Amino acid sequence: MAADSVSPQPTDNTARWKLVLGAEADAENQVPLSADYGRMDEVLTALYDSERKGRGGLGGSAPKVSRWLGDIRQYFPSSVVAVMQKDAMERLGLNQLLLEPEILRTVQADVHLVGVLMSLGRVMPAKVRSTAREVVGKVVRELEQKLSNPLRQAVQGALSRAVRNPRPRYREIDWAATIRANLKHYQPAQRTIIPEKLVGFGRRGQALKEIVLCVDQSGSMASSVVYAGVFGAVLASIKAVKTHMVVFDTAVADLTADLQDPVDLLFGIQLGGGTDINLALTYCQQLITRPTDTILVLISDLYEGGNEREMVKRAAALRATGVTVVVLLALSDDGSPSFDRRMAEQLAALDIPSFACTPDRFPDLMAAAIQGQAIRL
């Protein structure tokens, strides 16, 4: 046989490219796939090529979807599974199938799934509610385990540094502040400072700061709502902080009483609806008793459906009384969020910063706000 008639042996990379590009890129099937790659190609085709090919797809069959969910977990890493699940919900409209307990048990639980379940809360039948609660509880526990210690340490450390103690014990001495306060007592012969007074970090029994989380519960903010609920529960567990949790669309709901159980809190949130930020700020303003000791975190994309002019005036009034106001355009792992840039610019003129924040940076943000530092992420 002539050398030029020998079919080339596929490399692992050529097989991978066939998975990426789809079978249409190899119409003559010159790149055969192994059994595992063949099954991977089938599950990718069912999701991404069904419309173009007019075949495959997941249809509306719960058993077929259950098998597909099992297959993607077998053949792909968890990070890829999360993306494929999200794409399946958006491209193939599988949200309603999550109302079947057998499907819900198969799906990989993550923040996005919790957001989907929250959006289905109004139509969720009793038979699936307990399963949904288990799924949400699992995600919340994982997030608390990952995020609670960094937030608690950052906030407690910032609070300790915000209150000075003139008679500190050794462990409470703020050495940098003590040195600055005693520079005039420097002894050249001994090349040291003999401090006449110590400056320490102090603590008081009452709440040192009040934190108001004001969270937009419109559908686009689903992941941010989940993270805000978890962070709110952690903050509520810190005695030196008084925490309020307020969610809003065109109405306002105060969920502060539910902070002890973040799963209950998340199930109490109804995603969707319009947005009235001015109404929400008006309510939060009524909660504030010590403006200069209060941090208001508005989590919203700033697309105001209410009165924009009054919203800006309300934000200006809060700043004028000494409230620290911060706007998080998103509190999620996603990329750059869509937001109202014009509104963000108006708030920036009032010394109210607006930026997206990933969950791992939230502790640093709160620490800076508590200490009155400029907030930059």
C-alpha positions as CSV (number, residue, x, y, z in Angstrom):
1,M,0.0,0.0,0.0
2,A,1.4,3.4,-0.9
3,A,2.5,5.5,2.0
4,D,0.2,8.4,1.0
5,S,-2.9,6.2,1.2
6,V,-2.3,5.2,4.9
7,S,-4.9,7.0,7.2
8,P,-3.2,9.0,9.9
9,Q,-3.6,7.7,13.4
10,P,-5.5,10.2,15.5
11,T,-3.7,11.8,18.4
12,D,-5.3,12.6,21.7
13,N,-5.3,16.3,20.7
14,T,-7.1,15.7,17.4
15,A,-9.8,13.7,19.2
16,R,-10.2,16.6,21.7
17,W,-10.5,19.1,18.9
18,K,-13.3,16.9,17.4
19,L,-15.1,17.1,20.7
20,V,-14.7,20.9,20.8
21,L,-15.7,21.5,17.1
22,G,-18.4,18.7,16.9
23,A,-18.8,15.9,14.5
24,E,-19.7,18.3,11.6
25,A,-16.0,19.3,11.6
26,D,-15.1,15.6,10.7
27,A,-17.9,14.8,8.3
28,E,-16.0,11.8,6.8
29,N,-15.2,10.5,10.3
30,Q,-11.5,10.4,9.8
31,V,-10.9,10.8,13.5
32,P,-12.4,7.8,15.3
33,L,-13.1,8.3,18.9
34,S,-12.5,5.9,21.8
35,A,-15.5,4.6,23.8
36,D,-15.1,7.3,26.5
37,Y,-14.6,10.1,24.0
38,G,-17.6,8.8,22.0
39,R,-19.8,9.0,25.0
40,M,-18.5,12.5,25.8
41,D,-19.3,13.5,22.2
42,E,-22.9,12.3,22.7
43,V,-23.5,14.3,25.9
44,L,-21.9,17.4,24.3
45,T,-24.0,16.9,21.2
46,A,-27.2,16.6,23.2
47,L,-26.6,20.0,24.7
48,Y,-24.8,22.1,22.1
49,D,-25.6,20.5,18.7
50,S,-29.2,19.3,19.0
51,E,-30.7,22.4,17.3
52,R,-28.3,22.5,14.5
53,K,-28.4,18.8,13.7
54,G,-32.1,18.4,14.3
55,R,-31.6,15.4,16.5
56,G,-30.4,14.4,19.9
57,G,-31.2,16.9,22.7
58,L,-32.5,16.1,26.1
59,G,-36.2,16.7,25.3
60,G,-38.7,16.8,28.2
61,S,-38.0,13.3,29.5
62,A,-36.9,13.2,33.1
63,P,-35.2,9.8,32.8
64,K,-33.2,11.0,29.8
65,V,-32.2,14.2,31.7
66,S,-31.2,12.1,34.7
67,R,-29.0,9.9,32.6
68,W,-27.4,12.9,30.9
69,L,-26.7,14.6,34.3
70,G,-25.0,11.4,35.5
71,D,-22.9,11.2,32.3
72,I,-21.5,14.7,32.5
73,R,-20.5,14.1,36.1
74,Q,-18.7,10.9,35.1
75,Y,-16.8,12.3,32.1
76,F,-16.1,16.0,33.1
77,P,-14.6,17.8,36.1
78,S,-16.9,19.5,38.5
79,S,-16.0,23.0,37.2
80,V,-17.1,21.9,33.7
81,V,-20.2,20.2,35.0
82,A,-21.3,23.4,36.6
83,V,-21.0,25.3,33.3
84,M,-22.9,22.6,31.4
85,Q,-25.7,22.4,33.9
86,K,-26.1,26.2,33.7
87,D,-26.1,26.0,29.9
88,A,-28.7,23.3,29.9
89,M,-31.0,25.4,32.1
90,E,-30.7,28.4,29.8
91,R,-30.5,26.7,26.3
92,L,-32.9,23.8,26.8
93,G,-35.3,25.2,29.4
94,L,-34.8,22.4,32.0
95,N,-35.8,24.5,35.0
96,Q,-39.2,22.9,35.4
97,L,-37.6,19.4,35.5
98,L,-35.8,20.5,38.7
99,L,-39.2,20.2,40.3
100,E,-38.8,16.4,40.0
101,P,-37.0,15.0,43.1
102,E,-35.1,12.4,41.2
103,I,-33.7,15.0,38.9
104,L,-32.8,17.4,41.7
105,R,-30.8,14.7,43.5
106,T,-28.7,14.2,40.4
107,V,-27.8,17.8,39.7
108,Q,-24.4,19.0,41.1
109,A,-25.3,21.6,43.8
110,D,-23.8,25.0,43.4
111,V,-24.6,28.7,43.9
112,H,-26.2,28.9,40.4
113,L,-28.5,26.0,41.2
114,V,-29.6,27.6,44.5
115,G,-30.5,30.7,42.5
116,V,-32.6,28.6,40.1
117,L,-34.4,26.9,43.0
118,M,-35.1,30.3,44.6
119,S,-36.6,31.5,41.3
120,L,-38.9,28.4,41.2
121,G,-40.0,28.9,44.8
122,R,-43.5,30.1,43.9
123,V,-44.3,27.0,41.8
124,M,-42.4,24.4,43.8
125,P,-44.7,21.5,44.8
126,A,-44.6,20.0,48.2
127,K,-43.0,16.7,47.0
128,V,-39.8,18.5,46.0
129,R,-39.6,21.2,48.6
130,S,-37.8,19.0,51.2
131,T,-35.3,17.8,48.5
132,A,-34.7,21.4,47.4
133,R,-34.1,22.4,51.0
134,E,-31.5,19.6,51.4
135,V,-29.7,20.9,48.2
136,V,-29.7,24.5,49.4
137,G,-28.6,23.5,52.8
138,K,-25.6,21.6,51.4
139,V,-24.5,24.6,49.3
140,V,-25.0,27.0,52.3
141,R,-22.9,24.7,54.6
142,E,-20.1,24.5,52.0
143,L,-20.1,28.3,51.6
144,E,-20.1,29.0,55.3
145,Q,-17.2,26.6,55.8
146,K,-15.2,28.4,53.1
147,L,-16.2,32.0,53.9
148,S,-17.1,32.4,57.5
149,N,-13.7,32.3,59.1
150,P,-12.1,34.9,56.8
151,L,-15.0,37.3,57.3
152,R,-15.2,36.8,61.1
153,Q,-11.5,37.3,61.5
154,A,-11.4,40.4,59.3
155,V,-14.4,42.0,61.0
156,Q,-13.3,41.3,64.5
157,G,-9.8,42.5,63.8
158,A,-11.1,45.7,62.3
159,L,-13.4,46.3,65.3
160,S,-10.6,45.8,67.7
161,R,-8.5,48.3,65.9
162,A,-11.3,50.8,65.7
163,V,-11.6,51.2,69.5
164,R,-8.6,52.3,71.5
165,N,-7.8,51.1,75.0
166,P,-5.6,53.4,77.1
167,R,-4.7,50.6,79.6
168,P,-4.2,47.5,77.4
169,R,-2.9,44.1,78.4
170,Y,0.2,42.9,76.6
171,R,-1.7,41.1,73.9
172,E,-3.9,44.2,73.2
173,I,-1.0,46.6,72.7
174,D,-1.1,48.4,69.3
175,W,2.7,48.6,68.9
176,A,2.7,50.9,65.8
177,A,0.4,53.4,67.5
178,T,2.3,53.2,70.8
179,I,5.6,54.0,69.0
180,R,4.1,56.9,67.2
181,A,2.7,58.3,70.4
182,N,6.1,58.0,72.2
183,L,8.6,59.1,69.6
184,K,9.6,62.1,71.7
185,H,10.8,59.8,74.4
186,Y,13.5,58.2,72.2
187,Q,16.7,57.5,74.1
188,P,19.8,57.9,71.9
189,A,22.2,56.2,74.3
190,Q,20.0,53.1,74.6
191,R,18.8,53.5,70.9
192,T,15.3,52.7,72.1
193,I,12.0,54.4,73.0
194,I,10.8,54.3,76.6
195,P,7.0,54.7,76.3
196,E,5.1,56.8,78.8
197,K,1.8,55.5,77.6
198,L,0.5,52.5,75.8
199,V,-2.0,52.5,73.1
200,G,-4.1,49.3,72.8
201,F,-6.9,47.8,70.9
202,G,-10.1,47.8,73.0
203,R,-13.5,46.1,73.2
204,R,-16.8,47.3,74.4
205,G,-19.8,45.2,75.3
206,Q,-22.3,47.0,73.0
207,A,-22.4,46.6,69.2
208,L,-19.6,48.7,67.8
209,K,-21.0,48.9,64.3
210,E,-24.3,48.4,62.6
211,I,-24.3,46.8,59.1
212,V,-27.3,47.0,56.8
213,L,-27.2,44.7,53.8
214,C,-29.7,46.0,51.3
215,V,-30.0,43.4,48.5
216,D,-31.7,43.7,45.1
217,Q,-33.6,40.4,44.6
218,S,-34.3,40.9,40.9
219,G,-33.6,37.8,38.8
220,S,-30.2,38.9,37.5
221,M,-28.9,39.2,41.0
222,A,-29.4,35.5,42.0
223,S,-25.8,34.6,42.9
224,S,-25.3,37.9,44.7
225,V,-28.4,37.2,46.8
226,V,-27.1,33.7,47.8
227,Y,-23.7,35.1,48.9
228,A,-25.3,38.0,50.7
229,G,-27.5,35.6,52.7
230,V,-24.5,33.6,53.8
231,F,-22.4,36.6,54.7
232,G,-25.4,38.2,56.5
233,A,-25.7,35.0,58.7
234,V,-22.0,35.1,59.5
235,L,-22.1,38.9,60.4
236,A,-25.2,38.2,62.6
237,S,-23.2,35.7,64.6
238,I,-20.6,38.4,65.6
239,K,-21.8,40.1,68.9
240,A,-20.0,43.3,68.3
241,V,-21.9,43.9,65.1
242,K,-25.7,44.5,64.7
243,T,-26.7,43.3,61.3
244,H,-29.9,44.0,59.3
245,M,-30.8,42.0,56.1
246,V,-33.2,43.8,53.8
247,V,-34.2,42.5,50.3
248,F,-36.3,44.4,47.7
249,D,-37.8,44.5,44.3
250,T,-40.8,46.8,44.0
251,A,-41.5,46.0,47.6
252,V,-39.2,45.7,50.7
253,A,-38.9,42.7,53.0
254,D,-36.9,42.8,56.2
255,L,-35.4,39.3,56.7
256,T,-33.2,40.2,59.7
257,A,-35.1,37.7,61.9
258,D,-34.1,34.8,59.5
259,L,-30.4,35.5,59.7
260,Q,-30.0,32.7,62.3
261,D,-30.9,30.2,59.6
262,P,-29.6,31.2,56.1
263,V,-31.5,28.3,54.5
264,D,-34.8,29.7,55.8
265,L,-33.6,33.2,54.7
266,L,-32.9,32.1,51.1
267,F,-36.2,30.3,50.8
268,G,-37.9,33.5,52.0
269,I,-36.5,35.4,49.0
270,Q,-38.6,35.6,45.8
271,L,-36.3,36.3,42.9
272,G,-37.7,38.4,40.0
273,G,-39.9,41.4,39.7
274,G,-39.0,45.1,39.3
275,T,-36.6,47.3,41.2
276,D,-37.3,50.2,43.5
277,I,-34.0,51.2,45.1
278,N,-35.3,54.5,46.4
279,L,-38.0,52.6,48.4
280,A,-35.4,50.2,49.8
281,L,-33.1,53.1,50.9
282,T,-36.0,54.8,52.5
283,Y,-36.8,51.8,54.6
284,C,-33.1,51.3,55.5
285,Q,-32.8,54.9,56.6
286,Q,-35.5,54.2,59.2
287,L,-33.4,51.4,60.7
288,I,-30.3,53.6,61.3
289,T,-29.9,54.9,64.8
290,R,-26.2,55.7,64.9
291,P,-25.3,57.0,61.4
292,T,-21.6,57.4,62.0
293,D,-21.3,53.9,63.2
294,T,-23.4,52.4,60.3
295,I,-22.2,50.8,57.1
296,L,-24.9,50.3,54.4
297,V,-24.0,47.9,51.7
298,L,-26.3,48.2,48.7
299,I,-26.0,45.1,46.5
300,S,-27.7,46.1,43.2
301,D,-26.9,46.6,39.5
302,L,-28.4,50.1,39.9
303,Y,-31.1,49.7,37.2
304,E,-33.7,51.8,39.1
305,G,-37.3,51.2,38.2
306,G,-38.5,53.8,40.7
307,N,-37.7,57.4,41.1
308,E,-34.1,58.0,40.1
309,R,-33.9,61.6,41.3
310,E,-35.3,60.7,44.7
311,M,-33.0,57.7,44.9
312,V,-29.9,59.9,44.4
313,K,-31.3,62.4,47.0
314,R,-31.8,59.6,49.5
315,A,-28.3,58.3,49.0
316,A,-26.9,61.9,49.5
317,A,-29.0,62.3,52.7
318,L,-27.5,59.0,54.1
319,R,-24.0,60.2,53.3
320,A,-24.7,63.6,54.8
321,T,-25.6,62.0,58.2
322,G,-22.3,60.1,58.3
323,V,-23.4,56.7,57.0
324,T,-20.8,54.8,55.1
325,V,-22.5,53.7,51.9
326,V,-21.0,51.1,49.5
327,V,-22.6,49.8,46.3
328,L,-21.7,46.3,45.2
329,L,-22.8,45.9,41.6
330,A,-22.4,42.1,42.0
331,L,-21.3,39.8,44.8
332,S,-20.4,36.8,42.8
333,D,-17.7,34.8,41.0
334,D,-18.9,36.0,37.6
335,G,-17.1,38.4,35.4
336,S,-17.9,42.1,34.9
337,P,-21.6,42.6,35.6
338,S,-24.1,44.7,33.6
339,F,-25.0,47.8,35.5
340,D,-26.2,51.4,35.1
341,R,-23.0,53.3,34.6
342,R,-24.7,56.7,34.6
343,M,-26.2,56.0,38.1
344,A,-22.9,54.7,39.3
345,E,-21.2,57.9,38.2
346,Q,-23.8,60.0,40.1
347,L,-23.2,58.0,43.3
348,A,-19.4,58.3,42.9
349,A,-19.9,62.1,42.9
350,L,-21.4,61.6,46.4
351,D,-18.4,59.7,47.6
352,I,-20.2,56.4,47.3
353,P,-18.0,53.8,45.5
354,S,-19.6,51.2,43.2
355,F,-17.8,48.1,42.1
356,A,-18.2,44.4,41.6
357,C,-16.9,42.2,44.4
358,T,-16.0,38.5,44.5
359,P,-16.9,36.6,47.7
360,D,-13.2,36.2,48.7
361,R,-12.7,40.0,48.7
362,F,-15.8,40.8,50.8
363,P,-14.0,40.4,54.2
364,D,-11.4,43.0,53.2
365,L,-14.1,45.3,52.1
366,M,-15.9,45.1,55.4
367,A,-12.7,45.5,57.4
368,A,-11.8,48.7,55.4
369,A,-15.3,50.1,55.9
370,I,-15.2,49.4,59.7
371,Q,-11.9,51.2,60.0
372,G,-13.0,54.2,57.9
373,Q,-10.4,53.5,55.2
374,A,-10.8,54.2,51.6
375,I,-12.4,51.2,49.9
376,R,-10.5,49.9,46.9
377,L,-10.8,46.4,45.5
